[in-house]
């Protein structure tokens, strides 16, 4: 599973999904837009918009399926709870959780992180971070090396926050999202300041 706000989804998310499917030989990759993100202080764009954009962004990637289960769950969205559901649906499957190096730096602070390791294998992918990163999974936060894999792909320093700012400024970085996502954002006037939406 690849969870995230996807606010908005961008080309680095798409590249990550493609690499993960190929390197891990995945039969299915669940793209899971978060409902109420426990770790984010800002208010997310309406979940219906984020799910719709995710479906547009990943529609051309075989074996990638957008799953909206978290947006229908009340309270904070926790990876452990989502894995419980997926484990029930796919009892014989080997589950993987894709984790960026930036978020993974605090993995042992995640809700029920030990349960996550029991249910799934962590797959760490490159993300911009100020923390030193080791290429050895044996040294990755002292977690059991058989529960952590590293995805090999170039670092793509693209952030959804910078994309939102570009749309808000009236100079959207359209090359960093799929044409379908860009069209959706423009049509629904997402990320504009409130006074700009009346123009």
PyMOL commands that set and color helices and strands:
alter all, ss='L'
color gray80, all
select helices_A, chain A and resi 11-24+47-58+69-72+79-89+101-104+107-109+113-119+137-139+145-147+160-168+174-176+179-188+194-196
alter helices_A, ss='H'
color red, helices_A
select strands_A, chain A and resi 2-4+29-33+36-37+64-66+76-77+96-100+121-125+148-150
alter strands_A, ss='S'
color yellow, strands_A
deselect
rebuild
show_as cartoon
